[in-house]
Amino acid sequence: MRATRVVDVGLLRVGGGLPFAFLAGPCVIESREHALRHAEALRAITDRVGMPFIFKSSFDKANRTALSSYRGPGLDEGLKILAEVKREIGVPVVTDVHAIGQAKTVAEVVDLLQTPAFLVRQTDFLLDVAAAGKPVNVKKGQFLSPWEMRPVLEKLASTGNQKLLVTERGFTFGYNNLVVDMRSLAVLAEIGFPVVYDAGHSVQLPGGQGTSSGGQRQFIRSLARAAVAVGVDAVFLEVHEDPDRALSDGPNSYRLNEVETLLQELKRIDAVAKES
């Protein structure tokens, strides 16, 4: 996999053949205490492993399967919590934006803006996010080939913002199922921007439980190992202390108490991959 450019996210550097960064946290902000507790635990783990860490959690999940599903605390309260995480835990933060007009406000708090996969073809939305000036992590749509992401990244870069990351999170394979083509990671890298592998959403079963999405958590470790062996620049993983009780995406969230072992393993693989 070719070396990509380097993008600065807060005080961290992602890409350019550097050791991979870890983006992780609960899918959605469940409470102030919950977010701070997870951020502190993940910071301690990544400090021990020696790995760059960016905390991720969403203030709103605007693409939930059912109307009754928990969406999060909302923009104002969510940003207050993310600002506190950044200040108290001392880590960069990333969160999703879902609508035109949100990005500028969110960019005042976070270090990295993330665009949802389902909105990857919405030109005005993408331009609005990139124009906020912060680094942007754009997720590949479940309905797009990797080479179709080149025009998406060109749209974002047309604003003058070159601080871009691109995330692979699986491709729709029949009803309620996703598959990951590991060739996609190398194709995305050819575009030149750092490549992120979303190990949790890659095992999601969209809408698989009728009123919510399912997931196959048992395959996260295998797919993450494979992606790191390819040479990705970052790994994205939703993490929860009790995934079976998570308010969003529990079936494809990794258990907090298993993260350190996984990261130690991935770090060893990464070192070999980046040497070759």
Solvent accessible surface area in square Angstrom, and as a share of the most:
residue,aa,sasa,rsa
1,M,83,0.37
2,R,120,0.44
3,A,69,0.54
4,T,9,0.05
5,R,103,0.38
6,V,55,0.32
7,V,3,0.02
8,D,71,0.37
9,V,0,0.00
10,G,41,0.39
11,L,179,0.89
12,L,40,0.20
13,R,136,0.50
14,V,2,0.01
15,G,1,0.01
16,G,31,0.29
17,G,35,0.34
18,L,68,0.34
19,P,88,0.55
20,F,3,0.01
21,A,1,0.00
22,F,0,0.00
23,L,0,0.00
24,A,0,0.00
25,G,0,0.00
26,P,2,0.01
27,C,4,0.02
28,V,1,0.01
29,I,1,0.01
30,E,39,0.17
31,S,45,0.29
32,R,103,0.38
33,E,97,0.44
34,H,13,0.06
35,A,1,0.01
36,L,26,0.13
37,R,113,0.41
38,H,0,0.00
39,A,0,0.00
40,E,107,0.48
41,A,31,0.24
42,L,0,0.00
43,R,81,0.30
44,A,40,0.31
45,I,13,0.07
46,T,1,0.01
47,D,86,0.45
48,R,150,0.55
49,V,13,0.08
50,G,49,0.47
51,M,17,0.07
52,P,39,0.25
53,F,9,0.04
54,I,0,0.00
55,F,0,0.00
56,K,2,0.01
57,S,0,0.00
58,S,0,0.00
59,F,1,0.01
60,D,21,0.11
61,K,19,0.08
62,A,48,0.37
63,N,73,0.38
64,R,56,0.20
65,T,68,0.40
66,A,25,0.19
67,L,181,0.90
68,S,107,0.69
69,S,23,0.15
70,Y,75,0.29
71,R,115,0.42
72,G,20,0.19
73,P,46,0.29
74,G,26,0.25
75,L,55,0.27
76,D,106,0.55
77,E,82,0.37
78,G,0,0.00
79,L,15,0.07
80,K,136,0.58
81,I,7,0.04
82,L,0,0.00
83,A,30,0.23
84,E,26,0.12
85,V,0,0.00
86,K,70,0.30
87,R,160,0.58
88,E,106,0.48
89,I,25,0.13
90,G,50,0.48
91,V,8,0.04
92,P,17,0.11
93,V,0,0.00
94,V,0,0.00
95,T,0,0.00
96,D,6,0.03
97,V,0,0.00
98,H,24,0.11
99,A,47,0.37
100,I,108,0.55
101,G,52,0.50
102,Q,33,0.15
103,A,1,0.00
104,K,156,0.66
105,T,57,0.33
106,V,0,0.00
107,A,10,0.08
108,E,138,0.62
109,V,29,0.17
110,V,0,0.00
111,D,14,0.07
112,L,0,0.00
113,L,0,0.00
114,Q,2,0.01
115,T,0,0.00
116,P,10,0.06
117,A,4,0.03
118,F,113,0.47
119,L,45,0.23
120,V,0,0.00
121,R,138,0.50
122,Q,97,0.43
123,T,54,0.31
124,D,98,0.51
125,F,9,0.04
126,L,0,0.00
127,L,59,0.29
128,D,45,0.23
129,V,1,0.00
130,A,1,0.01
131,A,73,0.56
132,A,31,0.24
133,G,34,0.32
134,K,61,0.26
135,P,8,0.05
136,V,0,0.00
137,N,0,0.00
138,V,0,0.00
139,K,9,0.04
140,K,3,0.01
141,G,0,0.00
142,Q,9,0.04
143,F,91,0.38
144,L,3,0.01
145,S,19,0.13
146,P,17,0.11
147,W,169,0.59
148,E,72,0.32
149,M,0,0.00
150,R,108,0.39
151,P,68,0.43
152,V,3,0.02
153,L,1,0.01
154,E,101,0.46
155,K,55,0.23
156,L,0,0.00
157,A,19,0.15
158,S,86,0.55
159,T,52,0.30
160,G,61,0.59
161,N,9,0.05
162,Q,83,0.37
163,K,83,0.35
164,L,0,0.00
165,L,0,0.00
166,V,0,0.00
167,T,0,0.00
168,E,3,0.01
169,R,13,0.05
170,G,1,0.01
171,F,89,0.37
172,T,64,0.37
173,F,127,0.53
174,G,59,0.56
175,Y,209,0.79
176,N,74,0.38
177,N,48,0.25
178,L,13,0.06
179,V,58,0.33
180,V,28,0.16
181,D,61,0.32
182,M,46,0.20
183,R,182,0.66
184,S,4,0.02
185,L,0,0.00
186,A,39,0.30
187,V,48,0.27
188,L,0,0.00
189,A,0,0.00
190,E,91,0.41
191,I,23,0.11
192,G,7,0.07
193,F,13,0.06
194,P,0,0.00
195,V,0,0.00
196,V,0,0.00
197,Y,0,0.00
198,D,0,0.00
199,A,0,0.00
200,G,0,0.00
201,H,12,0.05
202,S,3,0.02
203,V,7,0.04
204,Q,19,0.08
205,L,41,0.21
206,P,36,0.22
207,G,25,0.24
208,G,39,0.37
209,Q,112,0.50
210,G,59,0.56
211,T,96,0.56
212,S,31,0.20
213,S,22,0.14
214,G,3,0.03
215,G,21,0.20
216,Q,64,0.28
217,R,49,0.18
218,Q,125,0.56
219,F,95,0.40
220,I,0,0.00
221,R,112,0.41
222,S,63,0.41
223,L,45,0.22
224,A,0,0.00
225,R,89,0.32
226,A,38,0.30
227,A,0,0.00
228,V,0,0.00
229,A,57,0.44
230,V,46,0.27
231,G,11,0.11
232,V,0,0.00
233,D,5,0.02
234,A,0,0.00
235,V,1,0.00
236,F,1,0.00
237,L,0,0.00
238,E,0,0.00
239,V,0,0.00
240,H,9,0.04
241,E,74,0.33
242,D,48,0.25
243,P,2,0.01
244,D,107,0.56
245,R,183,0.67
246,A,21,0.16
247,L,80,0.40
248,S,5,0.03
249,D,21,0.11
250,G,5,0.04
251,P,38,0.24
252,N,0,0.00
253,S,1,0.01
254,Y,19,0.07
255,R,75,0.27
256,L,24,0.12
257,N,135,0.69
258,E,78,0.35
259,V,0,0.00
260,E,43,0.19
261,T,96,0.56
262,L,2,0.01
263,L,0,0.00
264,Q,79,0.35
265,E,22,0.10
266,L,0,0.00
267,K,85,0.36
268,R,156,0.57
269,I,39,0.20
270,D,5,0.03
271,A,52,0.40
272,V,103,0.59
273,A,20,0.15
274,K,56,0.24
275,E,145,0.65
276,S,128,0.83
